[in-house]
Amino acid sequence: MNEDYLLKVFPQLTSSLITEIVKNSIVKEVPAGTEILREGKYVSEVPLVVDGAIKVYKRYEERDLLLYYIKPNESCIMSFAAGLKNEPSSVYAQTVEDTRALLIPIKKIIAWIKEYPELNSLFFQQYDLRYGELLETIQDVMFNRMDKRLYDYLKEKSELLNNNLLKMSHRQIAGDLGTAREVVSRVMKKLENEGKVEQQRKGIKIL
C-alpha cells in the first residue's frame, strides 16, 4: 500500500500515522461473495476498502436486510465499534465483487486513537456517513412501496458495480431487501411491464 495514496485519500491524517498504518496492516485480495464478518464473532481487524465493495447486512429469522455498502476509501464502522468495545459483531459483511482491502489490526487502532487524535475525526466521518444511510434504510423499509424499494436497490447496485446488467437471482435480491423471493418475482414483473427493467437469461438489465 502506497503512503502517498493514503495521504491523498485521507488528508486529515498525518504522515506519521499513515506510515504506522502501512507498516502494521496488510493488503488482502478477497474474492466476490466471501463472508468476511459474521454476527457473534469478535473483530480483530478493521477493513479499509481500496477497490471493490462490501455489503453489511443484518439477519432476522433466516431473512437478511441490507444496511449499507462499504465502497472504496471507506471503512466498516460496525467492525470498528465492536472491536473498540471488545464485543462480538452484530452484523454480517460479505464482498459484493472482487475486493482489495487494507486490514488494520484493532489493537493498533485502539493505541493510535490516544496517540493520533486525528484518527477520531476519520471514524466520526464514517459514523456520520453510515448514520445517514441507516436512516434512509429505515425510511425505505417503513414508508416506500416494494416496487420503489426494488428499483432503487437495482439502480444503486448498478452504479456500485458500474454495470447496468446485474447477474443476480431473485432469491439473492430478496435476501438483501429482507423479503420473500415470490414478492421480488412479482414486483420485478411489474417493473418489466413498466419498461424499467428487462429480465434476460444473463441477468437483469436496468433500462
Backbone bond lengths (Angstrom), bond angles and torsions (degrees), N, CA, C in turn:
res aa  C-N    CA-C-N  psi(-1)  N-CA   C-N-CA  omega(-1)  CA-C   N-CA-C  phi
1 M - - - 1.466 - - 1.525 109.09 -
2 N 1.321 116.01 129.16 1.457 122.14 -176.31 1.527 110.62 -82.57
3 E 1.337 116.79 128.60 1.466 121.16 -179.41 1.526 111.15 -64.38
4 D 1.323 117.36 -36.95 1.474 120.75 179.75 1.523 110.81 -62.14
5 Y 1.333 116.35 -36.27 1.462 120.69 179.10 1.527 110.19 -63.29
6 L 1.321 117.19 -47.02 1.462 121.17 -179.42 1.519 111.79 -66.21
7 L 1.313 117.64 -36.76 1.463 120.94 177.97 1.528 110.79 -64.73
8 K 1.322 115.92 -35.97 1.466 120.45 179.43 1.526 111.20 -71.07
9 V 1.339 116.07 -41.18 1.459 120.86 -177.44 1.525 111.84 -75.22
10 F 1.338 116.10 -36.38 1.468 120.77 -177.93 1.535 109.73 -123.12
11 P 1.321 116.55 74.68 1.472 120.42 -176.24 1.523 113.65 -64.64
12 Q 1.349 117.50 -17.48 1.456 119.86 -179.31 1.530 112.44 -76.07
13 L 1.341 116.97 -13.03 1.458 120.82 179.90 1.523 111.03 -91.20
14 T 1.311 116.50 142.16 1.463 120.92 179.88 1.524 110.01 -76.59
15 S 1.317 115.08 158.41 1.467 119.97 -179.33 1.528 111.46 -63.93
16 S 1.342 117.42 -32.47 1.469 119.94 -179.95 1.526 110.74 -67.61
17 L 1.338 117.36 -38.54 1.467 120.33 177.03 1.526 110.29 -68.70
18 I 1.323 117.65 -41.09 1.470 121.11 177.19 1.525 109.94 -57.70
19 T 1.311 116.63 -43.11 1.469 120.68 178.86 1.525 110.73 -60.54
20 E 1.331 116.89 -41.78 1.463 121.18 178.87 1.529 111.28 -64.80
21 I 1.317 116.47 -41.08 1.464 120.61 -179.73 1.523 110.54 -62.93
22 V 1.317 116.42 -46.94 1.469 121.00 -179.34 1.526 110.94 -64.08
23 K 1.325 115.97 -39.19 1.467 120.56 -176.66 1.528 112.28 -70.57
24 N 1.326 117.55 -32.15 1.463 120.89 -172.50 1.524 114.80 -105.98
25 S 1.315 117.21 -0.14 1.462 120.59 -177.69 1.526 110.42 -112.84
26 I 1.330 115.59 167.07 1.455 120.09 176.71 1.522 109.42 -126.05
27 V 1.317 115.95 149.36 1.459 121.57 175.24 1.523 107.86 -97.07
28 K 1.327 116.13 129.27 1.462 120.39 -176.92 1.515 110.99 -127.41
29 E 1.326 115.96 134.84 1.459 122.47 174.28 1.524 108.00 -92.47
30 V 1.317 116.35 121.76 1.473 120.84 -176.06 1.530 109.14 -119.41
31 P 1.333 118.37 122.47 1.476 120.72 -179.69 1.524 111.87 -64.77
32 A 1.314 115.62 156.53 1.465 121.56 176.98 1.523 110.71 -59.95
33 G 1.333 116.23 143.09 1.450 121.08 177.59 1.515 115.03 81.22
34 T 1.334 117.82 11.20 1.466 121.70 -179.30 1.529 110.45 -89.74
35 E 1.305 116.54 127.81 1.462 120.80 175.75 1.528 108.47 -78.11
36 I 1.325 116.99 120.40 1.460 120.23 -177.48 1.526 112.52 -109.53
37 L 1.324 116.40 -9.58 1.462 119.99 177.33 1.520 108.15 -151.45
38 R 1.330 115.74 137.17 1.462 121.32 -178.55 1.523 109.28 -126.37
39 E 1.308 115.33 142.71 1.467 120.39 177.28 1.531 109.82 -57.68
40 G 1.335 116.05 133.24 1.457 121.21 179.83 1.511 114.12 96.15
41 K 1.338 117.31 -13.17 1.458 120.79 178.92 1.523 110.75 -89.84
42 Y 1.325 115.68 147.44 1.457 120.42 176.95 1.519 110.07 -82.81
43 V 1.317 115.69 147.38 1.467 122.30 -175.09 1.523 110.11 -94.79
44 S 1.309 116.61 126.18 1.470 120.79 176.99 1.521 111.58 -110.10
45 E 1.345 116.40 -20.99 1.472 120.80 -178.80 1.524 109.63 -139.77
46 V 1.308 115.81 146.19 1.463 122.04 176.94 1.526 107.99 -109.64
47 P 1.337 118.22 124.59 1.470 119.71 -178.06 1.525 112.78 -82.87
48 L 1.311 115.19 142.01 1.458 122.80 170.62 1.524 105.74 -119.36
49 V 1.322 117.03 110.05 1.460 121.14 -173.34 1.525 110.80 -71.96
50 V 1.319 115.99 129.36 1.464 122.36 176.82 1.526 109.55 -99.33
51 D 1.331 116.41 -52.00 1.460 122.71 175.91 1.521 107.88 -135.38
52 G 1.344 116.02 149.83 1.448 120.04 178.32 1.518 111.95 96.45
53 A 1.329 116.16 -155.55 1.470 120.40 -178.28 1.525 109.94 -161.28
54 I 1.320 114.95 150.44 1.461 122.76 178.37 1.521 107.89 -126.43
55 K 1.325 117.02 135.42 1.469 119.40 174.99 1.523 109.04 -101.57
56 V 1.315 115.51 138.06 1.462 122.62 177.78 1.520 107.23 -111.49
57 Y 1.328 117.14 128.35 1.452 119.70 -174.79 1.522 111.56 -144.38
58 K 1.309 114.49 162.61 1.456 122.85 179.29 1.519 108.33 -113.94
59 R 1.318 117.09 146.20 1.460 121.00 -178.56 1.533 109.78 -117.08
60 Y 1.336 115.90 128.29 1.457 122.40 178.05 1.521 109.44 -129.11
61 E 1.330 116.97 114.84 1.458 121.67 176.34 1.531 112.26 47.31
62 E 1.318 115.80 54.98 1.467 124.38 177.28 1.528 113.55 68.03
63 R 1.331 117.51 11.53 1.457 120.76 173.29 1.528 108.72 -116.36
64 D 1.323 115.35 141.49 1.459 120.81 -179.45 1.522 110.10 -104.05
65 L 1.323 115.07 153.27 1.463 121.03 174.46 1.519 108.52 -134.90
66 L 1.318 116.38 116.21 1.452 121.64 179.03 1.532 109.91 -65.49
67 L 1.330 116.44 127.68 1.462 121.01 178.74 1.527 110.99 -95.98
68 Y 1.336 116.23 -50.83 1.466 120.22 178.57 1.529 110.15 -169.55
69 Y 1.314 115.59 168.53 1.461 122.19 174.63 1.532 109.19 -105.82
70 I 1.334 115.73 143.99 1.460 121.17 170.60 1.517 106.75 -100.12
71 K 1.311 116.66 115.18 1.458 122.67 -175.41 1.530 110.32 -101.70
72 P 1.345 117.77 174.28 1.472 119.78 179.22 1.525 112.45 -52.70
73 N 1.329 114.72 138.68 1.470 124.54 179.93 1.529 112.52 70.41
74 E 1.346 115.96 20.68 1.457 121.58 175.74 1.522 109.43 -123.33
75 S 1.336 115.59 161.97 1.457 120.32 -179.15 1.522 110.07 -127.07
76 C 1.332 115.84 173.50 1.462 121.84 -178.90 1.523 109.56 -96.98
77 I 1.316 116.05 103.75 1.451 120.37 -176.68 1.524 111.56 -69.88
78 M 1.336 117.51 -27.49 1.459 120.53 177.69 1.532 110.54 -67.70
79 S 1.332 116.55 -37.85 1.469 120.83 175.72 1.522 110.10 -66.14
80 F 1.326 115.23 -42.08 1.466 121.37 179.78 1.527 110.29 -60.61
81 A 1.331 117.30 -47.49 1.465 121.57 -177.67 1.525 111.32 -65.07
82 A 1.342 117.03 -44.08 1.459 120.63 -179.90 1.523 111.08 -65.01
83 G 1.343 116.03 -42.31 1.459 119.81 179.64 1.508 112.47 -66.59
84 L 1.318 116.26 -39.16 1.457 121.42 -178.49 1.529 111.05 -63.65
85 K 1.338 116.13 -37.55 1.472 120.77 -178.96 1.531 112.43 -94.00
86 N 1.327 115.57 0.52 1.468 121.33 -177.54 1.519 110.60 54.26
87 E 1.325 115.19 47.85 1.456 121.97 178.53 1.528 109.15 -117.78
88 P 1.329 117.79 153.91 1.469 119.56 177.40 1.523 110.98 -66.48
89 S 1.302 115.49 151.98 1.462 120.75 -179.58 1.524 111.22 -64.88
90 S 1.317 116.55 144.27 1.466 121.59 177.11 1.529 111.37 -103.78
91 V 1.347 117.21 3.92 1.464 121.13 -177.85 1.523 110.54 -134.78
92 Y 1.333 114.29 169.64 1.459 122.72 171.54 1.522 108.54 -107.99
93 A 1.326 116.47 154.05 1.460 121.00 175.22 1.526 108.74 -140.41
94 Q 1.338 115.96 136.58 1.464 121.61 -176.86 1.520 109.39 -144.45
95 T 1.336 116.65 141.11 1.462 120.25 178.55 1.529 110.05 -70.37
96 V 1.330 116.07 136.61 1.462 122.38 178.76 1.525 110.26 -85.20
97 E 1.311 116.15 -36.16 1.462 123.60 177.81 1.514 107.79 -141.89
98 D 1.338 117.29 175.60 1.460 119.76 176.55 1.529 108.33 -54.27
99 T 1.313 116.09 125.92 1.462 120.92 -170.52 1.528 111.37 -128.62
100 R 1.313 115.05 139.00 1.466 121.24 172.80 1.526 107.56 -112.01
101 A 1.327 116.03 124.23 1.464 120.35 -175.36 1.520 111.04 -133.46
102 L 1.304 114.92 148.42 1.456 122.85 173.66 1.519 106.64 -93.67
103 L 1.324 117.68 118.20 1.456 122.42 -177.60 1.526 109.26 -97.17
104 I 1.332 115.40 115.72 1.469 121.71 -175.64 1.525 108.70 -105.62
105 P 1.339 118.63 123.19 1.474 121.15 -179.42 1.524 111.23 -61.51
106 I 1.321 116.64 131.98 1.461 120.89 -177.75 1.526 111.10 -63.89
107 K 1.338 117.88 -32.85 1.467 120.59 179.14 1.528 110.74 -62.38
108 K 1.331 116.05 -37.57 1.462 120.09 178.76 1.528 110.49 -69.51
109 I 1.344 115.69 -39.93 1.470 119.56 179.72 1.518 110.46 -60.49
110 I 1.331 117.14 -43.27 1.469 121.42 179.07 1.521 110.84 -59.45
111 A 1.334 116.62 -41.47 1.468 120.55 179.13 1.524 111.44 -70.78
112 W 1.318 116.90 -39.76 1.470 120.86 -177.95 1.522 112.71 -68.22
113 I 1.331 117.52 -31.21 1.470 120.15 -179.66 1.524 110.89 -57.49
114 K 1.326 116.34 -36.75 1.469 120.93 178.92 1.524 111.45 -74.95
115 E 1.315 115.56 -38.58 1.469 120.02 -175.40 1.521 112.61 -85.14
116 Y 1.337 116.87 -31.83 1.467 121.26 -177.48 1.538 109.39 -124.38
117 P 1.319 118.39 87.90 1.478 122.13 -177.29 1.525 113.35 -57.41
118 E 1.342 117.13 -25.33 1.465 119.19 -178.12 1.535 111.97 -65.96
119 L 1.337 116.09 -18.50 1.460 119.20 177.85 1.529 110.59 -65.30
120 N 1.332 115.90 -31.45 1.465 120.14 177.37 1.522 111.75 -60.24
121 S 1.336 115.65 -40.28 1.464 119.41 -178.22 1.522 110.99 -64.51
122 L 1.335 116.87 -35.48 1.461 120.76 178.48 1.526 110.74 -61.80
123 F 1.324 116.82 -47.59 1.454 119.72 -177.54 1.524 111.89 -75.96
124 F 1.336 117.95 -28.05 1.462 119.50 173.31 1.526 110.52 -64.21
125 Q 1.325 117.13 -36.90 1.472 121.07 175.72 1.518 110.30 -63.26
126 Q 1.348 116.41 -40.83 1.457 120.80 178.12 1.532 110.77 -65.23
127 Y 1.329 116.05 -40.89 1.472 120.22 176.46 1.523 110.76 -58.41
128 D 1.318 115.65 -46.37 1.466 120.80 -178.17 1.527 110.71 -62.16
129 L 1.333 116.03 -42.49 1.462 121.36 179.49 1.526 110.71 -62.64
130 R 1.324 116.76 -48.84 1.464 120.80 -177.40 1.528 111.63 -68.60
131 Y 1.316 117.27 -36.19 1.456 120.65 179.16 1.526 110.38 -60.43
132 G 1.331 115.47 -43.66 1.461 119.89 178.10 1.514 111.67 -63.25
133 E 1.331 116.82 -41.05 1.468 120.73 -179.97 1.536 111.42 -67.56
134 L 1.327 116.39 -37.67 1.459 119.79 179.36 1.529 111.20 -67.54
135 L 1.328 116.91 -37.28 1.461 120.21 175.98 1.529 110.66 -62.63
136 E 1.338 116.18 -39.86 1.466 120.02 177.68 1.531 110.89 -64.81
137 T 1.345 116.18 -39.03 1.467 120.33 178.48 1.521 110.80 -63.27
138 I 1.339 116.79 -44.52 1.467 120.96 179.45 1.529 110.48 -62.21
139 Q 1.329 115.63 -44.73 1.465 119.99 179.19 1.528 110.61 -62.77
140 D 1.330 115.36 -40.36 1.459 120.77 -179.11 1.527 110.87 -62.23
141 V 1.335 116.11 -46.80 1.460 121.23 -177.54 1.527 111.59 -66.82
142 M 1.321 116.57 -40.12 1.457 120.52 -173.13 1.529 114.13 -82.57
143 F 1.334 117.12 -34.12 1.463 118.58 -168.33 1.523 115.56 -118.68
144 N 1.328 118.15 -19.20 1.464 119.40 -176.47 1.526 111.53 -95.36
145 R 1.320 116.06 144.41 1.454 121.30 176.87 1.527 109.54 -70.22
146 M 1.323 115.98 158.17 1.457 120.36 -175.44 1.525 112.10 -62.67
147 D 1.351 118.57 -33.66 1.462 118.44 -179.03 1.528 111.18 -65.38
148 K 1.332 117.44 -37.34 1.468 120.67 177.08 1.527 110.72 -70.49
149 R 1.343 115.85 -42.47 1.469 120.05 179.25 1.521 110.61 -59.49
150 L 1.337 116.09 -44.88 1.458 120.52 -177.48 1.519 111.34 -66.93
151 Y 1.324 116.58 -45.05 1.465 119.40 -178.63 1.531 110.98 -66.17
152 D 1.324 117.88 -42.09 1.466 121.36 176.79 1.524 111.08 -61.73
153 Y 1.332 116.19 -39.59 1.463 121.32 178.06 1.528 110.74 -62.26
154 L 1.330 116.58 -45.67 1.464 120.49 -179.11 1.525 111.28 -64.65
155 K 1.322 117.11 -40.40 1.466 120.55 179.16 1.529 110.56 -65.31
156 E 1.334 116.67 -42.68 1.460 119.78 179.35 1.522 111.06 -63.86
157 K 1.327 116.45 -41.81 1.468 120.75 179.61 1.524 109.92 -65.92
158 S 1.329 117.09 -38.25 1.464 121.64 178.71 1.526 111.09 -63.90
159 E 1.317 116.44 -42.87 1.467 121.03 178.58 1.518 111.04 -67.39
160 L 1.333 116.24 -39.02 1.456 121.05 -179.37 1.524 111.40 -61.92
161 L 1.339 116.22 -43.02 1.462 121.81 -177.66 1.518 112.76 -91.32
162 N 1.346 116.10 -5.33 1.471 121.27 -178.18 1.525 110.82 55.53
163 N 1.324 115.22 46.68 1.461 121.31 -177.59 1.527 108.30 -154.96
164 N 1.321 117.56 126.89 1.463 119.07 -178.48 1.530 112.67 -89.82
165 L 1.352 116.82 5.66 1.461 121.74 173.72 1.523 107.91 -113.68
166 L 1.316 117.12 108.12 1.458 122.54 -176.43 1.521 110.45 -98.20
167 K 1.316 116.18 121.60 1.461 121.16 178.61 1.522 108.46 -91.63
168 M 1.336 114.85 79.82 1.456 121.33 -177.20 1.530 109.93 -136.29
169 S 1.312 115.92 147.02 1.456 120.12 175.71 1.529 109.32 -89.32
170 H 1.325 115.52 161.33 1.463 120.03 176.93 1.525 110.29 -62.26
171 R 1.317 116.71 -32.26 1.464 120.40 179.30 1.535 110.88 -66.54
172 Q 1.329 116.83 -40.85 1.464 120.43 178.16 1.530 111.01 -63.59
173 I 1.316 115.83 -43.07 1.466 120.49 179.63 1.527 110.12 -63.78
174 A 1.335 115.73 -43.65 1.466 120.28 179.18 1.523 110.83 -59.46
175 G 1.336 116.02 -37.43 1.460 119.94 178.26 1.511 112.23 -61.87
176 D 1.322 116.87 -43.64 1.463 120.92 -179.74 1.524 112.13 -68.25
177 L 1.324 116.88 -32.17 1.464 120.70 -176.41 1.523 112.78 -93.78
178 G 1.330 116.87 -3.05 1.455 119.79 177.72 1.520 113.09 67.68
179 T 1.326 116.38 38.23 1.463 119.83 -179.64 1.523 109.10 -135.52
180 A 1.315 117.13 -172.75 1.463 121.65 -177.85 1.525 110.86 -92.39
181 R 1.336 116.04 152.43 1.464 120.48 179.94 1.517 111.09 -60.41
182 E 1.331 117.03 -38.00 1.456 121.10 -178.71 1.532 111.45 -62.04
183 V 1.328 115.89 -36.15 1.464 120.51 178.57 1.530 110.06 -66.29
184 V 1.323 116.61 -44.00 1.466 120.90 178.93 1.522 110.19 -61.84
185 S 1.330 118.12 -44.38 1.465 121.94 -179.40 1.522 110.86 -60.17
186 R 1.324 116.18 -42.96 1.465 120.17 -178.93 1.534 111.40 -66.81
187 V 1.328 116.20 -45.03 1.470 119.99 -178.37 1.529 110.76 -71.12
188 M 1.333 117.30 -33.72 1.461 121.02 178.49 1.534 109.82 -62.48
189 K 1.328 115.88 -39.32 1.465 119.72 177.87 1.521 110.77 -63.79
190 K 1.336 116.65 -37.97 1.460 121.45 177.39 1.526 110.68 -63.57
191 L 1.331 117.22 -44.01 1.467 121.14 179.05 1.526 110.71 -64.91
192 E 1.326 116.13 -35.34 1.464 120.41 178.76 1.525 110.12 -67.08
193 N 1.319 116.95 -41.75 1.473 120.98 178.36 1.528 111.36 -64.86
194 E 1.338 116.58 -28.47 1.466 121.24 178.80 1.529 112.49 -84.23
195 G 1.330 117.11 -1.61 1.456 121.22 177.98 1.519 114.39 77.47
196 K 1.321 117.20 21.53 1.467 120.49 -178.98 1.528 112.31 -93.84
197 V 1.320 116.50 -28.36 1.464 120.90 178.56 1.523 109.04 -138.29
198 E 1.318 114.59 164.38 1.467 120.77 175.19 1.518 107.16 -136.14
199 Q 1.327 116.19 121.40 1.457 120.43 -179.46 1.527 109.59 -88.96
200 Q 1.316 115.39 117.08 1.455 122.03 -178.07 1.518 110.09 -116.05
201 R 1.316 116.32 169.51 1.462 120.66 177.33 1.535 110.31 -63.27
202 K 1.350 115.65 -33.65 1.466 119.89 -177.78 1.515 112.76 -80.19
203 G 1.334 117.21 -19.09 1.453 119.25 -178.78 1.516 111.49 157.08
204 I 1.323 115.85 -159.78 1.460 122.92 -177.94 1.529 108.17 -107.70
205 K 1.315 115.76 120.62 1.468 120.73 -179.09 1.515 109.92 -98.62
206 I 1.334 115.68 129.60 1.458 121.39 177.27 1.534 108.51 -87.03
207 L 1.319 117.18 121.46 1.467 121.56 -174.91 1.518 110.75 -93.32
